[in-house]
Amino acid sequence: MFTLTLEDAMRDFPPNVTAWTPGSSATPDTRSPGRYLWWLLRQQTDLMLAACLCSLVWMLPTALTPWVFGRAIDEGIVAGDVDRTLLWCLVLLAITLVGASSGVFYHTVVVRSWLVASYGQTGLVTNKTTRMGHVLTRRAPTGEVLSVNGSDGEQFGHFVEIVSRLVGNVIAYAVVALIVLNISVPLGLVVLLVAPLLVLVSTVLLRPLSAAQTRERSRDSELTSMATDIVAGLRILRGIGGERIFGDNYAAQSQRVRRAGVQAGGWAAFVEAVGVLLSGLFVVALMVLGVRAVGRGELQIGQLVTFLGYALFLVQPIRVVFEAAQQITRSFVAARKTIGVLGTPDPWPARPPSPLDPADDMVDEESGLRVRPGRLTMVVSALPDDSAALADRLGRYLPGSDTLSAEEDDEVSGRAARRARRERELARARLAARDEERASRPWGVRLGGVDLADVSLEAVRRTVLVSDTGAHVFAGTLQDAVDPHHRLTREQAESALHAAAAEDVFDIVPGGWQGVLDERGRGLSGGQRQRLVLTRALAADAPVLVLVEPTSAVDAHTEARIAERLPEHRQGRTTVVMTASPLLLHHADEVVLLEDGRVVAVGTHDELVATHEGYRRTVLRGGDTDAAVPAEAGTTSAPPVGTTTEVSGAAPAAPGLPVHGGPDTWEVPVPTDQPHVIPEHHPEEVTHR
């Protein structure tokens, strides 16, 4: 049978959930909400069988108690037989102990099943997000993914719990029906037929309940997306005085969520009230029929007590059925949203894991760009979108222009809501087909003569790393932020930190490498976060590194240090930088100018300044050739007129961080007998907007 011990049931959570292989049994069935819920149950078959068995053992003693009471009255008390009375009392004690102990064990098993379902959902969403990467954000809003990961996981935990409880109650209901049929056929038929009929009648209320819960779920997802966007842009909102406007919008959306929640709660309460009313009427009807049967001499006193006990007992299974109907409805709503995320098809076709050769030219056919290996190439464009699109092509990323709308219109209901849902699914399918077509055809970027579409996506990601302005800093230690996979030695991490001029980040984080960063690096300035992202990109030591505006948020002095250190750190490896900064361009081996997405000029920075008016207009802002000269030590360049500034701490210019430890954990000792070394002073960081 089942060998589930208490120690097994209380195993640490969350459980390990590995990424699935398409077509395997661990692949979520996303063809429909019902299929997904059935797949969810099959993923923990042993636990579900154990939970159903424990639920049955827990309910059966309660179902047998009225029958035992009736036998004790008829065979013992009414007949005056003390031995029979004691016998039935012992039987009642035994089933009470069995019910109590099985209830404890059932609770343990069902809690474990709940946690597996809930945390398993988190694992599935995390794996899907990792596999899909930037494609997922094109198909589902951020708030939708967060809601599927959070609130929907809880719904699935409740779903597996109510299913096991429903099984135990239904079987107990059947046992009771057999007992009352054996006592009285008419009353047994009432039990068998009336209760299911009442449940079927009440199901007509589930459709408006489902619509109300779907509306609440959609509005809550939209609110989550809005909160995510506000947090991400809070610094900018404060700079332009937009906090109140966005705060008012958030408050308005919160009220819409509240109203939808009240409506959904009202329907849920109404369904619950109908369940209580119908079950109460059923109990009264059964009691009336039983009393009349005793008056006609068809039932004994003990049998009447049995019927009265079952009249009260049957309230529980009926209410569980109503509760299960509501929870299954909520689970279908959650499953419909979940399959929209987990069912997102991977557009990338299967390709052989052939390695790419970074020791050869990289060519982009659309723009005409040719990047020579081992050189520092910088790309200048008057339109940042053109250079960003070029970076996406070099890294084999789908264009970000096509995305799915945030949400369907949650104000509509009924047939209009179903039509809107179908249209949204069709739009999702069209976008998926378009992405698949783009990913399957030749990509137009060749490395070593091999088109990036002819090798696996993993091979591309191992060879080409694109670090853009949308990169995030996650909560965790500074070491995790720089070296997420813990592959670097201390010296390698220090080298990357020095090349990105990010030593001040190390200095301001209490605990050094083991110091903890807040989510999104909230304790850092915009320039410090950008340099930390640059450190992470340099630390990865990719054969081909593509940087998109890596110094857009730093001051001129810090940018000059990065410009001087970057070529040395990336010496001998291919590096492409999308930038219009003269400080960086001065150190490039080769500069490429884009106009309308096409290469129109190639040369060094000085050559293009001297020969190309469009280049001067883009880089020098009207031909100010003085900007072509990098800032000398102790000097600074003024920001463009009309820009705003943001101040943060200064950064030391040299490496040599006081760090000790192995490659896995870098600890920072507290100096006690050494004099404090004052780092080289630099002007405060100024962020240009």
C-alpha positions as CSV (number, residue, x, y, z in Angstrom):
1,M,0.0,0.0,0.0
2,F,1.5,3.3,1.1
3,T,4.8,3.7,3.0
4,L,4.5,7.5,3.6
5,T,6.0,8.3,7.0
6,L,5.6,11.5,9.0
7,E,9.2,12.3,8.4
8,D,8.6,12.0,4.6
9,A,5.6,14.2,4.8
10,M,7.5,16.9,6.6
11,R,10.4,17.0,4.2
12,D,11.9,20.4,3.6
13,F,10.1,22.5,1.0
14,P,10.1,23.7,-1.7
15,P,10.7,20.4,-3.6
16,N,13.1,20.2,-6.5
17,V,11.3,20.7,-9.8
18,T,13.6,20.2,-12.8
19,A,13.0,21.7,-16.3
20,W,10.9,19.4,-18.3
21,T,11.7,17.9,-21.7
22,P,9.0,18.4,-24.3
23,G,6.9,15.3,-24.8
24,S,7.9,13.7,-21.4
25,S,5.4,12.9,-18.6
26,A,6.7,15.9,-16.7
27,T,5.6,18.3,-19.5
28,P,2.5,20.2,-18.4
29,D,-0.6,19.4,-20.5
30,T,-1.7,22.8,-21.6
31,R,-4.3,21.8,-24.2
32,S,-7.2,22.9,-21.9
33,P,-7.7,23.9,-18.2
34,G,-9.3,20.5,-17.5
35,R,-6.3,18.6,-18.9
36,Y,-3.9,20.7,-17.0
37,L,-5.7,20.0,-13.7
38,W,-5.7,16.3,-14.5
39,W,-2.0,16.4,-15.3
40,L,-1.5,18.2,-12.0
41,L,-3.1,15.4,-10.1
42,R,-1.1,12.7,-12.0
43,Q,2.2,14.4,-11.0
44,Q,1.7,13.4,-7.4
45,T,-0.3,10.1,-7.9
46,D,1.2,8.5,-4.7
47,L,0.4,11.5,-2.6
48,M,-3.1,11.8,-4.0
49,L,-3.9,8.1,-3.4
50,A,-2.5,8.3,0.1
51,A,-4.5,11.5,0.8
52,C,-7.7,9.9,-0.6
53,L,-7.2,6.8,1.5
54,C,-6.6,8.8,4.6
55,S,-9.6,11.0,3.9
56,L,-11.7,7.9,3.6
57,V,-10.4,6.3,6.8
58,W,-11.1,9.7,8.5
59,M,-14.7,9.9,7.2
60,L,-15.8,6.3,7.6
61,P,-15.8,6.3,11.4
62,T,-18.0,9.3,11.4
63,A,-20.3,7.6,8.9
64,L,-20.5,4.5,11.0
65,T,-21.1,6.3,14.3
66,P,-24.9,6.7,13.9
67,W,-25.3,3.1,12.8
68,V,-23.3,1.9,15.9
69,F,-25.5,4.1,18.2
70,G,-28.7,2.6,16.7
71,R,-27.4,-0.9,17.2
72,A,-26.4,-0.2,20.7
73,I,-29.9,1.2,21.5
74,D,-31.9,-1.6,19.8
75,E,-29.7,-4.5,20.9
76,G,-28.4,-3.3,24.2
77,I,-30.4,-0.5,25.9
78,V,-33.9,-1.4,24.7
79,A,-33.3,-5.2,25.1
80,G,-31.6,-4.6,28.5
81,D,-28.5,-6.6,27.4
82,V,-25.5,-5.1,29.2
83,D,-23.0,-7.2,27.3
84,R,-24.2,-6.0,24.0
85,T,-24.3,-2.4,25.2
86,L,-20.6,-2.7,26.3
87,L,-19.7,-4.4,23.1
88,W,-21.1,-1.6,21.0
89,C,-19.5,1.0,23.3
90,L,-16.1,-0.6,22.7
91,V,-16.8,-0.6,18.9
92,L,-17.7,3.1,19.2
93,L,-14.5,3.8,21.1
94,A,-12.4,1.9,18.5
95,I,-13.8,3.8,15.5
96,T,-13.4,7.1,17.3
97,L,-9.7,6.4,17.9
98,V,-9.3,5.3,14.3
99,G,-11.0,8.5,13.1
100,A,-8.9,10.7,15.3
101,S,-5.5,9.2,14.4
102,S,-6.3,9.0,10.7
103,G,-7.4,12.7,10.8
104,V,-3.9,13.7,12.1
105,F,-2.2,11.6,9.4
106,Y,-4.6,12.9,6.7
107,H,-3.7,16.5,7.7
108,T,0.0,15.7,7.4
109,V,-0.4,14.1,4.0
110,V,-2.7,16.7,2.5
111,V,-0.4,19.6,3.7
112,R,2.4,18.0,1.9
113,S,0.3,17.5,-1.2
114,W,-0.7,21.2,-1.0
115,L,2.9,22.3,-0.8
116,V,4.0,20.1,-3.7
117,A,1.3,21.6,-5.9
118,S,1.9,25.2,-4.8
119,Y,5.7,25.2,-5.0
120,G,5.6,23.0,-8.0
121,Q,3.8,25.8,-9.8
122,T,6.6,28.1,-8.8
123,G,9.1,25.7,-10.2
124,L,7.2,25.3,-13.5
125,V,6.9,29.1,-14.0
126,T,10.5,29.6,-13.2
127,N,11.7,26.9,-15.6
128,K,9.4,28.2,-18.3
129,T,10.7,31.8,-17.8
130,T,14.3,30.5,-18.0
131,R,13.7,28.5,-21.1
132,M,11.7,31.2,-22.9
133,G,13.7,34.3,-21.9
134,H,12.7,37.4,-23.8
135,V,10.0,35.5,-25.8
136,L,7.8,35.1,-22.7
137,T,7.4,38.8,-22.2
138,R,6.1,39.1,-25.7
139,R,3.3,36.7,-24.9
140,A,2.3,37.5,-21.4
141,P,2.5,40.7,-19.2
142,T,4.8,40.7,-16.2
143,G,1.8,40.9,-13.8
144,E,0.2,37.9,-15.5
145,V,3.4,35.8,-14.9
146,L,3.7,36.9,-11.3
147,S,0.0,36.1,-10.6
148,V,0.3,32.6,-12.2
149,N,3.4,32.0,-10.1
150,G,1.8,33.3,-6.9
151,S,-1.9,33.3,-6.4
152,D,-2.6,30.5,-8.9
153,G,-0.1,28.2,-7.2
154,E,-2.2,28.6,-4.0
155,Q,-5.4,27.8,-5.9
156,F,-3.8,24.5,-7.2
157,G,-2.7,23.7,-3.6
158,H,-6.4,24.1,-2.5
159,F,-7.5,22.1,-5.5
160,V,-5.5,18.9,-4.7
161,E,-6.7,19.2,-1.0
162,I,-10.4,19.5,-1.9
163,V,-10.1,16.6,-4.4
164,S,-8.9,14.2,-1.7
165,R,-11.4,15.4,0.8
166,L,-14.2,15.1,-1.8
167,V,-13.2,11.5,-2.6
168,G,-13.5,10.6,1.1
169,N,-16.8,12.3,1.6
170,V,-18.4,10.8,-1.6
171,I,-17.4,7.3,-0.6
172,A,-18.7,7.9,3.0
173,Y,-21.9,9.2,1.4
174,A,-22.2,6.0,-0.6
175,V,-21.7,3.9,2.5
176,V,-24.4,5.8,4.3
177,A,-26.7,5.3,1.4
178,L,-26.2,1.6,1.5
179,I,-26.8,1.5,5.3
180,V,-30.1,3.4,5.0
181,L,-31.2,1.3,2.0
182,N,-30.7,-1.8,4.1
183,I,-32.8,-0.2,6.8
184,S,-35.5,1.4,4.6
185,V,-35.6,1.3,0.8
186,P,-37.7,4.5,0.4
187,L,-35.5,6.5,2.8
188,G,-32.4,5.1,1.1
189,L,-33.6,6.2,-2.3
190,V,-34.2,9.7,-0.9
191,V,-30.6,9.8,0.2
192,L,-29.3,8.5,-3.1
193,L,-31.4,10.6,-5.4
194,V,-32.3,13.9,-3.7
195,A,-28.8,15.0,-2.6
196,P,-27.2,14.7,-6.1
197,L,-30.3,16.4,-7.6
198,L,-29.8,19.3,-5.2
199,V,-26.1,19.5,-6.2
200,L,-27.0,19.6,-9.9
201,V,-29.6,22.3,-9.4
202,S,-27.0,24.5,-7.6
203,T,-24.4,24.2,-10.4
204,V,-26.3,26.7,-12.5
205,L,-24.9,29.3,-10.1
206,L,-21.3,28.3,-10.9
207,R,-21.2,30.1,-14.3
208,P,-21.8,33.6,-12.9
209,L,-19.4,32.8,-10.1
210,S,-16.7,31.7,-12.6
211,A,-17.2,35.0,-14.6
212,A,-16.9,37.1,-11.4
213,Q,-13.8,35.3,-10.3
214,T,-12.2,35.6,-13.8
215,R,-12.9,39.3,-13.7
216,E,-11.3,39.6,-10.3
217,R,-8.3,37.6,-11.4
218,S,-7.8,39.7,-14.5
219,R,-8.0,43.0,-12.7
220,D,-5.6,41.7,-10.0
221,S,-3.1,40.7,-12.7
222,E,-3.3,44.2,-14.3
223,L,-2.8,45.7,-10.8
224,T,0.3,43.6,-10.3
225,S,1.7,44.7,-13.7
226,M,1.0,48.3,-12.8
227,A,2.8,48.0,-9.5
228,T,5.8,46.3,-11.2
229,D,6.1,49.1,-13.7
230,I,5.8,51.8,-11.1
231,V,8.5,50.2,-8.9
232,A,10.8,49.8,-12.0
233,G,10.4,53.5,-12.9
234,L,10.1,55.0,-9.5
235,R,13.3,57.0,-9.8
236,I,12.2,58.5,-13.1
237,L,8.7,59.2,-11.8
238,R,10.2,61.2,-8.9
239,G,12.4,63.1,-11.4
240,I,9.5,64.2,-13.5
241,G,7.0,64.6,-10.6
242,G,4.8,61.8,-11.8
243,E,4.4,59.9,-8.6
244,R,1.0,61.4,-7.8
245,I,-0.4,60.6,-11.3
246,F,0.7,57.0,-11.2
247,G,-0.3,56.7,-7.6
248,D,-3.8,57.9,-8.5
249,N,-4.0,55.4,-11.3
250,Y,-2.9,52.6,-9.0
251,A,-5.5,53.6,-6.5
252,A,-8.2,53.6,-9.1
253,Q,-7.1,50.2,-10.3
254,S,-7.1,49.0,-6.7
255,Q,-10.7,50.0,-6.3
256,R,-11.6,48.1,-9.5
257,V,-10.0,45.0,-8.0
258,R,-11.8,45.6,-4.7
259,R,-15.2,45.9,-6.5
260,A,-14.5,42.8,-8.5
261,G,-13.5,41.0,-5.3
262,V,-16.7,42.1,-3.6
263,Q,-18.8,40.8,-6.6
264,A,-16.9,37.5,-6.6
265,G,-17.3,37.2,-2.9
266,G,-21.0,38.0,-3.1
267,W,-21.5,35.2,-5.6
268,A,-19.4,32.8,-3.5
269,A,-21.5,33.6,-0.4
270,F,-24.7,33.2,-2.4
271,V,-23.6,29.7,-3.6
272,E,-22.6,28.8,-0.1
273,A,-25.9,30.0,1.3
274,V,-27.8,28.0,-1.3
275,G,-25.8,25.0,-0.3
276,V,-26.6,25.4,3.4
277,L,-30.3,26.0,2.6
278,L,-30.7,23.0,0.4
279,S,-28.8,20.7,2.7
280,G,-30.9,22.0,5.6
281,L,-34.1,21.2,3.7
282,F,-32.8,17.8,2.9
283,V,-32.1,17.1,6.6
284,V,-35.6,18.2,7.6
285,A,-37.2,16.1,4.9
286,L,-35.3,13.0,6.0
287,M,-36.2,13.5,9.6
288,V,-39.9,13.9,8.8
289,L,-39.9,10.7,6.8
290,G,-38.0,8.8,9.5
291,V,-40.4,9.9,12.3
292,R,-43.4,8.9,10.2
293,A,-41.8,5.5,9.5
294,V,-41.4,4.9,13.3
295,G,-45.1,5.9,13.8
296,R,-46.1,3.3,11.3
297,G,-44.0,0.7,13.0
298,E,-41.6,0.3,10.1
299,L,-38.6,1.5,12.1
300,Q,-37.2,0.7,15.6
301,I,-36.1,3.5,18.0
302,G,-32.5,2.8,17.3
303,Q,-33.0,2.9,13.6
304,L,-34.7,6.3,14.0
305,V,-31.7,7.5,15.9
306,T,-29.5,6.2,13.1
307,F,-31.6,8.1,10.6
308,L,-31.5,11.3,12.6
309,G,-27.7,10.9,13.0
310,Y,-27.3,10.5,9.2
311,A,-29.6,13.4,8.6
312,L,-27.0,15.6,10.4
313,F,-24.0,13.7,9.0
314,L,-25.1,14.1,5.4
315,V,-24.9,17.9,5.7
316,Q,-21.1,17.5,5.7
317,P,-20.7,15.6,2.4
318,I,-23.2,17.9,0.7
319,R,-21.4,21.0,1.8
320,V,-18.1,19.5,0.8
321,V,-19.5,19.0,-2.7
322,F,-20.6,22.7,-2.8
323,E,-17.1,23.7,-1.6
324,A,-15.4,21.5,-4.1
325,A,-17.6,23.0,-6.9
326,Q,-16.5,26.5,-5.9
327,Q,-12.8,25.6,-5.6
328,I,-12.8,23.6,-8.9
329,T,-14.3,26.7,-10.5
330,R,-11.5,28.9,-9.1
331,S,-9.0,26.3,-10.2
332,F,-10.3,26.3,-13.8
333,V,-9.9,30.1,-13.8
334,A,-6.3,29.8,-12.5
335,A,-5.6,26.9,-15.0
336,R,-6.9,29.0,-17.9
337,K,-4.4,31.7,-17.0
338,T,-1.6,29.2,-16.3
339,I,-1.8,27.4,-19.6
340,G,-1.5,30.8,-21.3
341,V,1.9,31.1,-19.7
342,L,3.1,27.5,-19.6
343,G,1.6,26.7,-23.0
344,T,3.6,29.4,-24.7
345,P,5.4,27.4,-27.5
346,D,9.1,27.7,-27.9
347,P,9.8,29.2,-31.3
348,W,13.4,28.1,-31.6
349,P,13.7,25.0,-33.8
350,A,15.9,22.1,-32.7
351,R,19.4,22.4,-34.0
352,P,22.6,20.5,-33.6
353,P,24.7,21.7,-30.6
354,S,27.6,22.6,-33.0
355,P,30.0,25.1,-31.5
356,L,30.5,28.5,-33.1
357,D,34.0,29.8,-33.9
358,P,34.5,33.3,-32.5
359,A,37.9,33.5,-34.2
360,D,36.3,34.6,-37.4
361,D,34.3,37.6,-38.7
362,M,30.8,38.2,-37.5
363,V,28.6,39.6,-40.3
364,D,25.1,41.1,-40.2
365,E,23.5,41.0,-43.6
366,E,20.7,43.5,-42.9
367,S,23.0,46.3,-41.8
368,G,26.2,45.3,-43.6
369,L,28.1,45.3,-40.3
370,R,31.3,43.2,-40.3
371,V,32.9,42.7,-36.9
372,R,36.5,41.4,-37.0
373,P,37.5,39.0,-34.3
374,G,39.5,40.1,-31.3
375,R,38.8,43.8,-31.9
376,L,36.9,46.4,-30.0
377,T,34.2,47.6,-32.5
378,M,31.8,50.4,-31.6
379,V,28.6,51.2,-33.5
380,V,27.2,54.7,-33.7
381,S,23.6,55.5,-34.7
382,A,21.6,58.7,-34.6
383,L,18.6,56.5,-33.8
384,P,19.2,54.3,-30.7
385,D,16.5,51.9,-31.8
386,D,18.6,51.0,-34.9
387,S,21.6,50.1,-32.8
388,A,19.4,48.2,-30.2
389,A,17.8,46.2,-33.1
390,L,21.3,45.4,-34.4
391,A,22.3,44.1,-30.9
392,D,19.2,41.9,-30.8
393,R,20.1,40.4,-34.2
394,L,23.7,39.8,-33.1
395,G,22.4,37.9,-30.0
396,R,19.6,36.2,-31.9
397,Y,16.8,37.9,-30.0
398,L,13.4,38.3,-31.5
399,P,12.4,42.0,-32.1
400,G,10.5,43.5,-29.2
401,S,8.0,45.5,-31.3
402,D,5.4,42.7,-31.4
403,T,3.8,42.0,-28.0
404,L,0.4,40.8,-26.8
405,S,-1.9,43.3,-25.2
406,A,-1.9,43.4,-21.4
407,E,-5.3,42.0,-20.7
408,E,-8.7,41.3,-22.2
409,D,-11.5,43.7,-21.4
410,D,-12.7,42.5,-17.9
411,E,-15.8,44.7,-18.0
412,V,-17.6,42.4,-20.4
413,S,-19.1,39.1,-19.4
414,G,-21.0,36.2,-20.8
415,R,-20.8,35.6,-24.5
416,A,-18.8,38.8,-25.1
417,A,-16.2,37.7,-22.6
418,R,-15.9,34.3,-24.2
419,R,-15.5,35.9,-27.6
420,A,-12.9,38.3,-26.3
421,R,-11.0,35.3,-24.7
422,R,-11.1,33.5,-28.1
423,E,-9.8,36.5,-29.9
424,R,-7.0,36.9,-27.4
425,E,-6.1,33.2,-27.8
426,L,-6.1,33.7,-31.6
427,A,-3.8,36.8,-31.3
428,R,-1.5,34.8,-29.1
429,A,-1.4,32.0,-31.6
430,R,-0.7,34.4,-34.5
431,L,2.2,36.0,-32.6
432,A,3.5,32.5,-31.8
433,A,3.3,31.5,-35.4
434,R,5.1,34.7,-36.5
435,D,7.9,34.2,-34.0
436,E,8.3,30.6,-35.1
437,E,8.5,31.6,-38.7
438,R,11.2,34.3,-37.9
439,A,13.2,31.8,-35.7
440,S,13.1,29.1,-38.4
441,R,14.3,31.0,-41.4
442,P,17.9,32.1,-41.9
443,W,18.8,34.6,-39.3
444,G,21.1,36.8,-41.4
445,V,23.9,36.9,-38.9
446,R,26.9,34.7,-39.6
447,L,29.8,33.9,-37.3
448,G,32.7,32.1,-39.0
449,G,30.5,31.6,-42.1
450,V,27.8,29.8,-40.0
451,D,24.3,31.4,-39.8
452,L,23.1,31.6,-36.2
453,A,19.9,29.9,-37.2
454,D,21.9,26.7,-38.1
455,V,23.1,26.0,-34.6
456,S,21.3,25.5,-31.3
457,L,20.2,28.5,-29.3
458,E,22.4,27.2,-26.4
459,A,25.4,27.4,-28.6
460,V,24.6,31.0,-29.5
461,R,24.1,32.0,-25.9
462,R,27.5,30.3,-24.9
463,T,29.3,32.3,-27.6
464,V,27.5,35.7,-27.8
465,L,26.5,37.7,-24.8
466,V,24.3,40.8,-25.1
467,S,24.1,43.1,-22.1
468,D,21.6,45.9,-22.7
469,T,20.1,48.7,-20.6
470,G,17.2,46.5,-19.5
471,A,19.4,44.1,-17.5
472,H,18.4,43.8,-13.8
473,V,20.2,43.5,-10.5
474,F,18.6,40.9,-8.3
475,A,18.4,40.6,-4.6
476,G,21.3,38.6,-3.1
477,T,24.9,39.0,-2.2
478,L,27.3,41.1,-4.2
479,Q,29.1,37.9,-5.2
480,D,25.9,36.5,-6.6
481,A,25.3,39.7,-8.6
482,V,28.7,39.5,-10.2
483,D,29.1,35.7,-10.4
484,P,25.7,34.0,-10.3
485,H,27.1,30.6,-11.0
486,H,30.1,30.9,-8.6
487,R,32.6,30.1,-11.3
488,L,35.1,32.9,-10.7
489,T,38.1,33.2,-8.5
490,R,38.4,36.3,-6.4
491,E,41.0,37.7,-8.7
492,Q,38.8,37.3,-11.8
493,A,35.9,39.1,-10.0
494,E,38.2,41.9,-8.9
495,S,39.4,42.3,-12.5
496,A,35.9,42.6,-13.8
497,L,34.9,45.1,-11.0
498,H,38.0,47.2,-11.8
499,A,37.3,47.2,-15.6
500,A,33.8,48.5,-14.9
501,A,35.1,51.1,-12.5
502,A,32.7,49.7,-9.9
503,E,35.0,49.5,-6.9
504,D,32.8,52.0,-5.0
505,V,29.9,49.5,-5.1
506,F,32.1,47.1,-3.2
507,D,33.0,49.8,-0.7
508,I,29.4,50.9,0.1
509,V,28.0,47.4,0.5
510,P,28.4,46.3,4.1
511,G,30.2,43.0,4.1
512,G,31.9,43.3,0.8
513,W,31.4,40.4,-1.5
514,Q,29.0,38.8,1.0
515,G,27.1,42.0,1.5
516,V,23.4,41.8,0.6
517,L,21.9,43.9,-2.2
518,D,18.2,44.8,-2.2
519,E,15.9,43.7,-5.0
520,R,16.7,45.6,-8.2
521,G,19.7,47.1,-6.3
522,R,17.5,49.8,-4.8
523,G,20.3,50.9,-2.4
524,L,22.5,51.8,-5.4
525,S,22.4,54.8,-7.7
526,G,21.5,54.4,-11.4
527,G,25.2,54.7,-12.4
528,Q,26.2,52.1,-9.8
529,R,23.6,49.7,-10.9
530,Q,24.7,50.1,-14.5
531,R,28.4,49.5,-13.6
532,L,27.4,46.5,-11.6
533,V,25.6,45.1,-14.7
534,L,28.6,45.9,-16.8
535,T,30.8,44.0,-14.2
536,R,28.6,41.0,-14.5
537,A,28.8,41.1,-18.3
538,L,32.6,41.4,-18.2
539,A,32.9,38.6,-15.6
540,A,31.1,36.2,-17.9
541,D,34.1,36.4,-20.2
542,A,32.0,35.7,-23.3
543,P,33.9,35.0,-26.6
544,V,31.7,37.7,-28.2
545,L,30.4,40.5,-26.0
546,V,27.8,43.0,-27.2
547,L,27.3,46.0,-24.9
548,V,24.4,48.4,-25.4
549,E,25.0,51.9,-24.0
550,P,27.0,50.6,-21.1
551,T,27.9,54.1,-19.7
552,S,24.7,56.1,-20.3
553,A,24.1,56.7,-16.6
554,V,27.7,57.5,-15.4
555,D,29.6,60.8,-15.2
556,A,32.4,61.8,-17.5
557,H,35.3,60.8,-15.2
558,T,33.9,57.4,-14.5
559,E,33.1,56.9,-18.2
560,A,36.7,57.8,-19.0
561,R,38.1,55.2,-16.6
562,I,35.8,52.6,-18.2
563,A,36.9,53.6,-21.6
564,E,40.5,53.2,-20.7
565,R,40.1,49.8,-18.9
566,L,37.6,48.1,-21.2
567,P,40.1,47.5,-24.1
568,E,42.7,46.0,-21.8
569,H,40.2,43.7,-20.1
570,R,38.7,42.5,-23.4
571,Q,42.0,42.3,-25.2
572,G,42.1,39.5,-27.8
573,R,38.3,38.9,-27.6
574,T,35.6,40.3,-29.8
575,T,33.6,43.2,-28.3
576,V,30.9,45.3,-29.9
577,V,29.7,48.4,-28.1
578,M,26.6,50.4,-29.1
579,T,27.4,54.0,-28.1
580,A,27.7,57.6,-29.2
581,S,30.0,58.6,-26.4
582,P,33.2,60.3,-27.6
583,L,35.1,59.1,-24.5
584,L,34.4,55.4,-25.4
585,L,34.8,55.9,-29.2
586,H,38.2,57.4,-28.8
587,H,39.5,53.9,-27.6
588,A,37.8,51.8,-30.2
589,D,39.8,49.8,-32.7
590,E,37.1,50.4,-35.3
591,V,34.0,52.6,-35.4
592,V,30.9,51.9,-37.5
593,L,28.3,54.5,-38.4
594,L,24.7,53.5,-39.0
595,E,22.2,55.6,-40.9
596,D,18.7,54.2,-41.4
597,G,20.0,50.9,-40.1
598,R,22.7,50.5,-42.7
599,V,26.5,50.9,-42.4
600,V,27.6,54.1,-44.2
601,A,31.1,54.6,-42.8
602,V,33.8,52.7,-41.1
603,G,37.1,53.9,-39.6
604,T,38.6,55.2,-36.4
605,H,37.0,57.9,-34.3
606,D,39.5,60.5,-35.4
607,E,39.1,59.6,-39.0
608,L,35.3,59.8,-39.0
609,V,35.4,63.1,-37.0
610,A,37.6,64.5,-39.7
611,T,35.8,63.1,-42.8
612,H,32.1,62.5,-42.0
613,E,29.7,65.3,-41.2
614,G,26.9,62.9,-40.1
615,Y,29.2,61.3,-37.7
616,R,30.3,64.6,-36.2
617,R,26.6,65.7,-36.0
618,T,25.7,62.5,-34.1
619,V,28.7,62.2,-31.8
620,L,29.9,65.7,-31.3
621,R,26.5,67.4,-31.1
622,G,27.0,69.9,-33.9
623,G,30.7,69.6,-34.6
624,D,32.3,70.4,-31.2
625,T,35.6,68.6,-31.9
626,D,36.8,69.2,-28.3
627,A,34.5,66.5,-27.2
628,A,36.5,64.0,-29.2
629,V,39.3,64.3,-26.7
630,P,38.9,62.1,-23.6
631,A,38.9,63.9,-20.3
632,E,42.3,64.2,-18.6
633,A,42.9,63.4,-15.0
634,G,41.4,66.1,-12.8
635,T,39.1,67.5,-15.5
636,T,35.5,66.9,-16.3
637,S,33.2,67.4,-19.3
638,A,30.0,69.4,-18.8
639,P,26.8,67.7,-19.5
640,P,24.6,68.8,-22.4
641,V,22.4,71.8,-21.8
642,G,19.1,71.1,-20.3
643,T,20.0,67.7,-18.7
644,T,19.4,66.8,-15.0
645,T,22.0,65.3,-12.7
646,E,21.9,62.7,-10.0
647,V,24.7,62.5,-7.4
648,S,26.1,59.3,-5.9
649,G,29.3,58.3,-4.1
650,A,32.8,58.4,-5.6
651,A,34.7,55.4,-6.9
652,P,38.4,54.5,-6.2
653,A,40.4,54.0,-9.4
654,A,42.5,51.0,-8.5
655,P,41.8,47.3,-7.7
656,G,43.2,45.5,-4.7
657,L,40.1,44.9,-2.7
658,P,40.6,43.4,0.8
659,V,39.1,40.1,0.0
660,H,39.9,36.6,1.1
661,G,38.5,33.1,0.6
662,G,38.1,30.5,-2.1
663,P,36.3,30.6,-5.4
664,D,32.9,29.8,-3.8
665,T,32.7,32.3,-1.0
666,W,34.7,35.5,-0.8
667,E,34.8,36.9,2.8
668,V,35.8,40.3,3.9
669,P,37.8,40.5,7.2
670,V,37.5,43.4,9.5
671,P,40.8,45.2,9.6
672,T,42.1,45.7,13.2
673,D,45.8,46.5,13.0
674,Q,46.2,48.1,9.6
675,P,45.9,51.8,8.8
676,H,42.8,52.8,6.8
677,V,43.7,53.5,3.2
678,I,41.9,56.5,1.8
679,P,41.0,55.8,-1.9
680,E,41.9,58.2,-4.6
681,H,39.3,61.0,-4.7
682,H,37.1,61.5,-7.7
683,P,34.3,64.0,-8.3
684,E,30.8,62.8,-7.4
685,E,29.0,60.8,-10.0
686,V,26.8,62.7,-12.3
687,T,24.1,60.9,-14.2
688,H,23.1,62.4,-17.5
689,R,19.5,62.0,-18.6
